[in-house]
Amino acid sequence: MQFEIIARCSTTRARVSRMTLAHGPTMLPTFMPVATQAAIKGLTPEQVESLGITLILNNTYHLNLRPGIDVLKAAGGAHEFQGWNHNLLTDSGGFQLVSLSKFTTITEEGALFQSPFTGEPTMLTPEESISIQHAIGADIIMQLDDVVSSLETGPRVAEASERSVRWLDRCINYHKSSGKDDRQNLFAIVQGGLDFKLRDRCLDAMVDRKDDVAGYAIGGLSGGEEKDIFWRLISQCTAKLPEDRPRYSMGIGFAEGNEQRHQMNAYLFSIFCRSSCLRGTWSGHGRLRFPHPNCSLWCCTNSKRCC
């Protein structure tokens, strides 16, 4: 991966950058539509491409269940399977620890899922998550992290944050040993819930591993917490993450009010954001604009899609 910062805003933390991956360049900021099961509902790949989108998201857990890795391998990978010629990012399956929590048992080894379709048990370890993402063929792959609800409190939050660091080490080791680290780019995911001290500890640990990851994601948010806390945590993370790595704010799909829009410019313009369920997709179709009134960068004055 090549990452280049092209311009910076003198008023906010906004920046314009270019991320070049195996399937071409993606300009940042960008809006990343979700194609959970290798399809963006209601749109063909050609229609998505016509919107200027060069990066979409697939989900590791769901693709592993259906259609299955053997089918994807036979098709030549997820790019061929869904007819997508541009860049692809895969979720690691970590979010399903929350969304499918009633079907999941978490241990240090990994997450034991009970299939919601067949009841069959499936163990997703950090190594298995990376292996599945290798088979999918994504340009950006995510570490398996231990995710808890953003409204969770108590010792479970610290446990999940610390385990996410240990699981990152296992993902790094497996990815390096696979020989695929020259084409597929591993991102770390910062956890820590709504606890600023836990976030700092997790940030420190993951920044220490900078030489082993291509970029960073901010996870464990957008789950119902107050917006003021959300923005403060985003600000905390972006202030500490390395400048020479792309940043991914996970789960962003809403823009509510001018103040939040301005804050989004300040903190998220250097981050690529994915749509949250259908609302984010509708926002993308509606070409929402989030300009900052005092910024002269091209992305603020000419933005025509959600950032």
Secondary structure as the mmCIF struct_conf table of DSSP 4:
data_model
#
loop_
_struct_conf.conf_type_id
_struct_conf.id
_struct_conf.beg_label_comp_id
_struct_conf.beg_label_asym_id
_struct_conf.beg_label_seq_id
_struct_conf.end_label_comp_id
_struct_conf.end_label_asym_id
_struct_conf.end_label_seq_id
STRN STRN1 GLN A 2 ARG A 8
BEND BEND1 SER A 10 ARG A 13
STRN STRN2 ARG A 15 LEU A 21
TURN_TY1_P TURN_TY1_P1 ALA A 22 HIS A 23
STRN STRN3 GLY A 24 LEU A 28
BEND BEND2 PRO A 29 PRO A 29
STRN STRN4 PHE A 31 MET A 32
STRN STRN5 VAL A 34 VAL A 34
TURN_TY1_P TURN_TY1_P2 THR A 36 GLN A 37
BEND BEND3 ALA A 38 ALA A 38
TURN_TY1_P TURN_TY1_P3 LYS A 41 GLY A 42
HELX_RH_AL_P HELX_RH_AL_P1 PRO A 45 SER A 50
TURN_TY1_P TURN_TY1_P4 LEU A 51 GLY A 52
STRN STRN6 LEU A 55 ASN A 59
HELX_RH_AL_P HELX_RH_AL_P2 THR A 60 LEU A 65
TURN_TY1_P TURN_TY1_P5 ARG A 66 PRO A 67
HELX_RH_AL_P HELX_RH_AL_P3 ILE A 69 ALA A 75
TURN_TY1_P TURN_TY1_P6 GLY A 76 GLY A 76
BEND BEND4 GLY A 77 GLY A 77
HELX_RH_AL_P HELX_RH_AL_P4 ALA A 78 GLN A 82
TURN_TY1_P TURN_TY1_P7 GLY A 83 GLY A 83
BEND BEND5 HIS A 86 HIS A 86
STRN STRN7 ASN A 87 ASP A 91
BEND BEND6 GLY A 93 GLY A 93
TURN_TY1_P TURN_TY1_P8 GLY A 94 PHE A 95
HELX_RH_AL_P HELX_RH_AL_P5 GLN A 96 SER A 99
TURN_TY1_P TURN_TY1_P9 LEU A 100 LEU A 100
HELX_RH_3T_P HELX_RH_3T_P1 SER A 101 PHE A 103
STRN STRN8 THR A 104 ILE A 106
BEND BEND7 GLU A 108 GLU A 109
STRN STRN9 ALA A 111 GLN A 114
TURN_TY1_P TURN_TY1_P10 PRO A 116 THR A 118
STRN STRN10 PRO A 121 LEU A 124
HELX_RH_AL_P HELX_RH_AL_P6 PRO A 126 ILE A 136
TURN_TY1_P TURN_TY1_P11 GLY A 137 GLY A 137
BEND BEND8 ASP A 139 ASP A 139
STRN STRN11 ILE A 140 MET A 142
TURN_TY1_P TURN_TY1_P12 SER A 150 LEU A 151
BEND BEND9 GLY A 154 GLY A 154
HELX_RH_AL_P HELX_RH_AL_P7 PRO A 155 SER A 178
TURN_TY1_P TURN_TY1_P13 GLY A 179 GLY A 179
TURN_TY1_P TURN_TY1_P14 ASP A 181 ARG A 183
BEND BEND10 GLN A 184 GLN A 184
STRN STRN12 ASN A 185 VAL A 190
TURN_TY1_P TURN_TY1_P15 GLY A 193 LEU A 194
HELX_RH_AL_P HELX_RH_AL_P8 PHE A 196 VAL A 207
TURN_TY1_P TURN_TY1_P16 ASP A 208 ARG A 209
HELX_RH_3T_P HELX_RH_3T_P2 LYS A 210 ASP A 212
BEND BEND11 ALA A 214 ALA A 214
STRN STRN13 GLY A 215 ILE A 218
BEND BEND12 GLY A 220 GLY A 220
BEND BEND13 SER A 222 GLY A 224
HELX_RH_AL_P HELX_RH_AL_P9 LYS A 227 LYS A 240
BEND BEND14 LEU A 241 LEU A 241
TURN_TY1_P TURN_TY1_P17 GLU A 243 ASP A 244
BEND BEND15 ARG A 245 ARG A 245
STRN STRN14 ARG A 247 SER A 249
TURN_TY1_P TURN_TY1_P18 MET A 250 GLY A 251
HELX_RH_AL_P HELX_RH_AL_P10 GLY A 257 LEU A 268
TURN_TY1_P TURN_TY1_P19 PHE A 269 SER A 270
STRN STRN15 ILE A 271 ARG A 274
HELX_RH_AL_P HELX_RH_AL_P11 CYS A 277 HIS A 285
TURN_TY1_P TURN_TY1_P20 GLY A 286 ARG A 287
TURN_TY1_P TURN_TY1_P21 PRO A 293 ASN A 294
BEND BEND16 LEU A 297 LEU A 297
HELX_RH_AL_P HELX_RH_AL_P12 TRP A 298 THR A 301
BEND BEND17 ASN A 302 ASN A 302
BEND BEND18 ARG A 305 ARG A 305
#
